[in-house]
Amino acid sequence: MSSNQTPDWQPLKRSRAHEMVIDAIEEQIMAGLLRVGDPLPPERELAARLQVSRAGVREAVRVLESDGILRSQRGAGPEAGTFVSALPRQGLTRLLRLHVALANFPMTDVVDARVVLERSSAERAASNASTAARAEMRAALARMDAPEVSREAFNDADTDFHIAIAEAGGNELVASLTAAIRGALRIPIQQAVRAVEHWDSLADRLRQDHRGILDAIEAGDGPTAARLTEEHIRRSATDLPAGFGGVTEPT
């Protein structure tokens, strides 16, 4: 918490007590008055300040704990209480994945979002990718090349390839968004892949696209990696049956 500021806990008008508490906590976080590691007031005190029941405070804390925003420690002493927690990246990705899955975005929106994110990642990866990151990309391609690889295993390896590029780009938020989108689309994509009649030819084309992208990354050619990534995403979006739940292609 900043040295000269303290949270100003004022009641908010909401229909449900725990929603009001959640909003109040969110306001303090967004204003920078609560930071990672800061404690919340004791339950009785917070309930009195917000003019809600202690049950409402407990429910709000439970919800925010499940989202990874808060952590609670029972007992006595300085380590006991409820504290603002750093949201683990896995938690953020899970929340984004669920929101993407539930929103049922149009295919064109998902394709455009992927292009923006993955062009950037590919270009940055050409400069930033470590030896280990490049090894992850090659390993994913090797799994796609495996004899008699199933369509499901192919798609999972395909996902790993794209996420490895996002990780190599060095932007954690972009990597989380990319992983969330791919996670949300996993089942619909697999359903669409099963419906493709000429799977072998499609799989070969996808492998070729991926190798071209990896070659550009390993050559340090960011613009080419970005261009090939966009072409790959947009072309692949037309290769699966249209209208499968408003999602995009398996790459």
N, C-alpha and C positions, 0 to 999 in steps of 0.2 A: 504494500500500500504506500502511496506517496506520503512524504513526511508531514505535509501540511494539510492533508485532506483526510476526512473520515467519512464513512458512509452516512448518508442522511436517510434514515429509514422512515419513510412516510407512507401511510396507508394509500392503496390504490383501489379504485372502484372496479371490481370484477365480481362476477356472479358466484364464483366458487373460491373458497378460502385458499386452497392450495395453489390455484392459478395466480392469485394475487401475490402470494409469497414468491412464486417462481418469477413473476414479472419484476418484483422488487429486487430480487437477487440479480436478475439479468441486467436491470438498470444500473446497479452498482458496478457490475463487471464492465459493462459497455462504457461507463463513465470513467473507468480506470480507478475507481475507489476500492475495488476488491481485485486483488491479483492472486496468482498462484501461490498457495501457502498461507494466505490470510485466513484467519478464523472467522466464522459467523458468530454473531451474538448467541448466548445460550438460548435454548428453545423457549423458556418462559419469557425471557427478555424480548426476543424477536416477536413472539406472539403479541405481547403487550404493545410494542411499538407499532405493529401493523394492524392492531385491533382485530386479530383473528384468534381462533382457537389453537391450542397447542397441537391438536390433531391435524389441523391444516398445515402447520409448520412441518410436522413429521411426514406428512404425505408429500409435501413439496421437496423435502430433503430426499425422500425415497426416490422420487422421480428423477431428480438431478444426479443422484448417486448412480442410478441405472444408466444414465447418459454419460457418466464419467466426468461430470462437472464438479461434483463434490465428493469428498471422502469423509467418513466418520470413524472415530476411534473411541471406543468405550473406555471407561476407567477414570482415573484421576491424574492430575499433573498437567504439565504443559503440552503433552502429546495427545491429551484427551480433548474431544470436541469434534466439531464439523469444520472442515477446511475446504477452501477452493483448490481443486485439483487440476493439473494439466491433463487435458483430454488426450488420451492415447490415440495415436494415429489410427490404430485398428478400430477404435470406437467411432472416430470421425468417418472413416470409410464405411463402416456398417450403417451409420445413420444416413449417409448420402446414398448408399446403395438401396436402402429401403425406400427412400423418397423418390429416387429415380424409377424404381420398379412400380411404385404405386401411382406415379403421375401419368404413366402411359403416354409419354411424349410422342409426337409424330416422328416418323422416320427421318424426315428432312431436318428436323431440329437436332436429333441425335447425331446425324452425320455431320452437320455443320459444327456442332460442339466438339465432336471428335477431331475434326480437321483443325480447329483452332488449337486445341490442347496438344495434339500429337505432332503437328508440324513444328511447334515450338520445342517439344521434347526431342524430336529427331535432330533438329538443327543444333540444339545445345549439347546433345549426346555426342555429336561429331567432335566437339571440343572437349567435353568433360568426361566422357566414358572411361572408366578405369579398366584395367586388365580383367578384373573380376566381373565387372558389368558386361563386358564384351563376351566373356566366357558364358555368362548366363544366357545371353542372346543366342550364342551358337548352340548351347545345350538345348534350348527350346526348339531350334530348327532341327537338331538331330532327332528329337522325339517325334517331330512331324515327318521326318524321313524314315522312321522305323518301319520295317516290313509289316504289312497287314495292320497298320495302326488303325484303331477304330475312329469313327468320326468324332465321338465324344472326346477321346484322348487327343485327337488332332486339335480340336477346338480349345481344349484346356492348355495345350502347349502353345497354341496361337495366342491365347490370352497372356500367357507368361512372357512371350516374346515382346508384346506391346507394353506390358507393365515394366519389363526390364529396361526398355528404352526410356519410358517415363522416369524411372528411378535414376537412370544414368544422366538424365537431363539436369538433375540437381535441384529441381523445384519441388519441394515436398507437397505443397498444395496441389499442384498440377498432377503429381503422381497419385495422390489420394483421389482426386476427381476421376482420373483415368481408370483406376482400379475400381472405383464405385460404379462407373458406367458399365464396365465389362462385367462386374459381378451381377449387376441388375439384369443384364441381358443374357446371362449364361443359359438359362433354361429355354427361353424363347428362341435363342439362336440355335441351340441343339435341336429343337423341334424343327426348325426351318432346314437345318443341314440334313436331317434325315429325309426330308422331302425332295432333296436335289436328285435328279435322275442321273446326271452325268458327273457324279462326284469325283471320279478319278481325274478328269480333266480340270475340274475346278481346283482340286487339291494341288495339282501340279502348278497351276497358275499362281495360287497363293504362295506356294513355296518359292517360286521364281520371284515374285514381288518382294517377299521377305529377304531373300538373298541380296536383291538389288539394294534394298534399304540398308542392310547390314554392311554391304560392301562400301556404300557411301559413307556410313558412320566410321568404319575402320580406316577409310582413306582421309578422314577429317574434312569431308566435303559436306558441310552443313546445308547449303542451299539445295544441293541435289537430294540429300536425305529428306529434307522437308518436302520438296516437290514430289518425290516418289511416294512418300507417305500419303500425301493428299490424293494423288492419282489412285493409289491402292485402295484407300478408304472409299472414295467415290465410285470407282469401278466395281468394287466388291459389293457395294450396296445394291447394285442392280442384279447380282447373280443369285440371290435367294428369292424364294417366293414372296411376292409383294403382300403387304398387309398382315404380317404375322405379329399382331400385338403392338404395332407401332414401333418396332425396333429395327435395328440395322444389322449389318453383316457380321460374319464370324471372324473378323480379323482385327 
